[in-house]
Amino acid sequence: MFLPIIFLLWYYYSFYSEQQKQKIGKLLLISIVCIILSQVLLEFRRGDVDTGYDSDLFMMFFSQQGVSLLVFAYMIFYKSTFVNTGLPYILYPLSLTSTFEGQSMEFVEQTNSLGHRLTYFLAPDAYLGGEGVGSSFLGEFWDLGLIGFLLMSFLAGYIIRYFEKSVRNTRVIMFLAFILVPNIVYMPRASFFPS
């Protein structure tokens, strides 16, 4: 639910904000309401709904975003033992031969998914029990080495900026915006390429 809201906010800001200047307070209020609403819905889904709306929901949102940097930090910390011997992790979503059949030893051995391999490396029992740390575009970039990390980071920034500049003039990019904007927002918690 959160990603479509972000898309709508981006769409409004990109196409209508020049006609009606946005006040930073209004955007901040909308962001805070969206964060609290997303946390309430998450707690409702878990069955832990608390009727008191305090700062815990807001802080919990930011603590849950730690995965974005945690995957990258794990790759740096375990660089000598967690070594990729196959294709770069960034290519996993583009693989047509790898099919997800559940979290198992067989899948870990045949996949090139950073999220699956890293989780199994860190906690095999937790992985086989269905848990996972997810992936991150930063971790996938880091797998390419320092030069690859820097080049891919600049390339990603250039692509995002090019997209933002040309979305108004190119109908194809405008059509793809519904797919691209949520994927750009979700990249820190998932792969660079959507799977």
N, C-alpha and C positions, 0 to 999 in steps of 0.2 A: 504494500500500500504506500510505503514511504517514497519509493522511486517515482511512481506516477505523479505524486504531489511535487516532487522536486522538478520533474519535467514541466509541469504546469507553471511553476514559479519561474523557471528558466524561460519558458515560452513567453510568458507575460512580460518579463523583464527585457527579453530580446526584441520583442516586436511592438510593445506598447509603452515602454518606459520613456521613450523620447517625447511622446505626446503628453504623458502625465509623469512628471518627475516623482520618483519614489522617495519617500522619507525613510531614512535609515532606521528610525524607530519602528515604523510599520513593518519593514522587512524582518527586523529583529524579533518583533512580537510574533509574526507568522512562523518564524523558524522555531522559537521556543514552544509555541503551541504544537507544532508538528512533532517536535522531539518528545514532548510530554505525551501526546496522543499515541505516538508509535510505541512508547514504553508501556503505556496502559494497555494497549492492544497486545503487546508481547506478554505482559503479565497475565492478561486474561486468557491467552492461549495456553500458558503454562498452568493456569488454575490458581495463581497466587495473587489475585486481585486484592489490593489494599485500598481502602476508601480514602485514606489520607494522602492528599497530593502535596508532597513536600519535596525538598531538594534531592531526595534519594533517587527518584525517577530520572531527574536531569543528570545527576552524577553517574548513574548506572549506564546511561546512554554513552557517555564519554569513556567509561571504563570498558564497555563492550567494543569500542572502536580500536582497542589496543591490538587486535589481531592484525590490523594494517601494518603496524611496525613490528609486531612480535615475530612474524614469519621472517622478515628481513633480519631481525636481530638473531634469531636462531641460526640462520644461514651463516652469519658472520661468526657467531660464537662457536659453531660446530664445523667450521670450514675444513678442518683437517680430517674429520671423521665422516661427515655427511657430504660425500663427493658424488657428483653426477657423472656416470660413465657412459651415458647414452646421448640421445639428442637433447638439445636445450629444452628446459621446461616450458619455455614460452611457446614452443611448437605443439604442445600437447592438445590444445583445443582444436587444432587444425588436422589432427590425426583422424583418419577415417577407419583405421583398423582396430583401434582400441574402443571396446564397448564396455560400459560399466555393468558389472554383474553382481554387485554387492561388495562390501568391504571384506576382502579375503586375502590370504597369502598369495593366491594365484593372480589376483588382480594387481597387487603391489608389484609382483615380479614382472608382469607384462606391460604395466602402464608407465607413462612418463609424466604423470601428474605430480606437480610439486606438493600440493595439499595432501594427497594420499601417501606419497613416499615420506614426506616430513613427519606426518602424524605417526606412521608406522615406525619410523626411526626413533621418535621421542618416546612413544608409549604403545608398544605392539598390542597389549591387552586392551587398552582403551580404543585403539583403532578397530580391532576385530569386534569390539562391543558396539561399534557404530558411531564413535566420537571422531572429531576431526578439528584441526586448527584452521583449515581453509588454505587459501593461497593468497598471493599478493603480487601485483605487477612489479613491485620493488624487488622481491625475491627472485622473480623470473629474470629481471634485468641483471641482478647481481650474479646469477648463474653464468652470464655471458662474460664475466670478468669486469675489472674496473673500467677499462676503455669501453667495453660494450654497455656497461651500466650508464656511463656518462653520455655516450652517443644515443642510446635508446631513450634516456630521459629527455635530452634535447629534442629528439625526433617526436616523442609523445607530446611535448609542449608545443612544438611547431604544428603538429596535426590538430591539436585541440584549438589552437589560435586560428589556424586556417579554416577549420570548421566554423568557428564563431564568426569570422569575417565573411565567409561566403555563404552562410546559411540563408541569408536574405535574397541573394542573387541567383542561386542555383536550386531549381526545383527538386532535383534528385537528392541533394543534401538536405533540403528541407523535409522531404519525405522520409529520409533515413533518420532524422533528428529524434523521432520517437524511440528508435532503437539505440542510437548513439549516446544520447544524453544520459539515460540511466546506466549504460555500460561504463561511461566515463566516470560517473559518480561512484559506481560499485567496483571499479578497478582495484582500489586498495584492499578490498576484501575478496577479490577473485582474480582470475587470470586477465592478462592484458587483452587477449582475444576472447570474445565470448564463446562459450561452448554450446 
